[in-house]
Amino acid sequence: MMKTLGKLLFALLIATLSTVHAFGQTGAEEGSRFGSGKDSIRCLKNLSLYAEFFKQNNYEDAVEPWTIVYKECPKATKNIYLHGEDMLTDAIENTEDQAKKKKLLDSLMNLYDKRIKYFDQKGFVTGKKGLDFINYSEQNIENFKKGYDMLEKSIKLRGDESSLAVLVVYLNTTSTLYQNEEISGEKMVENYSKTYRIVEHQLEKSPNSQRYKKAQETLDKIFENSGAATCKNIIALYQPRYENNKDDQDLIKKIIGLLEDADCVDESFYMDAKVRLNELDPSAAKAHELAQLYYDEKKMDKAIQYYKQAIDLAKEDGQKAGYYLELASITFEDLDDKPTARSYARKAIDLDPKNGKPYILIGRMYTESTEACGGDEFEQKAVLWAAVDKFIKAKQVDPDMEDEANGYINSYKPRFPDKKSIFFHNYQIGDTYEIGCWINETTTVRTSE
């Protein structure tokens, strides 16, 4: 219903910031619930009266009797504070006058203090006090600091029983203060760890609670967006958690994501997490990524190990062929093991016969084997016949490779033996020629002319 805010604001301010005339021994004076004598009757009458108006959402008429009860018999019932909180927050939210809003907020803070005095629940009420102070006060650093102190006090008092709202707003306020250089990065990490552990504890008691899971996700996002998620801080925070939960795939994925977002992929912890995730849930993609990571680190034994795992786990022939081709390339170019590299390239051809890249790679291996596989100049040049055979084959099976293949052909064909040299070695153009060495292939005699 519509409320006349002017009168309500004034009445609530009177209720909390000024004194009310007392008759005889009120409950407030003698420490009882309702006082005695006429004061007791007065208290009970106004308690009933304001409660009825409050049920009808008629705050306008509820204010005056509520004021009397609040001042004269503050121990009568906890509802005095619950209902007062509703009326005060309603007034705060419905006024644009900043001076009045501040006075109302002061009144609300006093109400919370009085509730603690008479009904305890200090940790819980201090948390509500901090939430409302941050929510309704002017948004500046000093007020954030005051609200932060209230929330921190609440968490200290309640520990694992802290409310999710208090934990989330506390960490969000921590982030604001960190970004404004009011607290350190270490404190940001400490508070994230503290709030996360509390929610984690609550989730252990209620493993299917979506509220707790959502709260964890929210805390994660606050930390990730705070600017405090440096490599050092992430490792300090998550490595102990990882060591104690090495079978938790969701945790490991989160760690990997955090480290990637913070550009911490060169950290050994990142590799540890990637390896462990692949152990728990092996896949061709994961193994292939590990192979590439180890290759970048020049740890060739590990790279080859994971390339082979990727090949074993790959389900599509084209995917297997791609992995074999990469393995062939590093075996040739980084390990200079041409026979083994060629065997990998041939497996790639078997799996994907329309791909010309393996033929190009084999041809290149041959061009770099002329001295090793030729006893004299003629034999060395003859090796190029076999190499060009591979380049020709590449463009035959894969038209996309034509330009690259022609480039190699045009480069090496002029180096073929000339007619005089061919005749001198008792061969004729078109004859079959056997190349030995590790190549061990048959080719055709040709001339450069």
SULTADA-V303577 format. One line per field, one symbol per residue. ss: DSSP state (a for helix, b for strand, c for the rest). psi: psi as a letter, one per 20 degrees, with the letter a starting at -180 (. if undefined). Layout:
ss=???
psi=???
This chain:
ss=ccccaaaaaaaaaaaaacccccccccaaaacccccccaaaaaaaaaaaaaaaaaacccaaaaaaaaaaaaaaccccccaaaaaaaaaaaaaaaccccaaaaaaaaaaaaaaaaaaaaaaccaaaaaaaaaaaaaaaccccaaaaaaaaaaaaaaaaaaaaaccaaaaaaaaaaaaaaaacccccaaaaaaaaaaaaaaaaaaaaaccccaaaaaaaaaaaaaaaaaccccaaaaaaaaaaaaaaccccaaaaaaaaaaaaaccccccaaaaaaaaaaaaacccaaaaaaaaaaaaacccaaaaaaaaaaaaaacccaaaaaaaaaaaaaaaaaccccaaaaaaaaaaaaaacccccaaaaaaaaaaacccccccccaaaaaaaaaaaaaaaaaaaaacaaaaaaaaaaaaaaaaacccaaaaaacccccccbbbbcccccbbbbccccc
psi=rqqnhgggggghgghhiaqppqocnrhhhijrgibrchhgggghghggghhghhhjkmhgihgghhggghghmijgqhhghghhgghghgggijqiohghgghhgggghhgghhggghjclggghhghggghghhirpnrgghhgghghghhgghhhhcijqqhgggghghhhggghghjkhrrhhhggghggghghghgghhhhmhjohghghgghggghgghihiimrggggghghghhghilijnhgghhggggghghjlkiiqhhghggggghhghmqrgggggggghghghjknhggggghghggghiphqghggggghgghgghhghhikngghghhghhhhghhmijpighggggghgghjjghhjphagghghhhhghghghhghghghnhijgggghggghhhhijqqrgghgghjkqqpiqqpppcbiglqpapprqi.
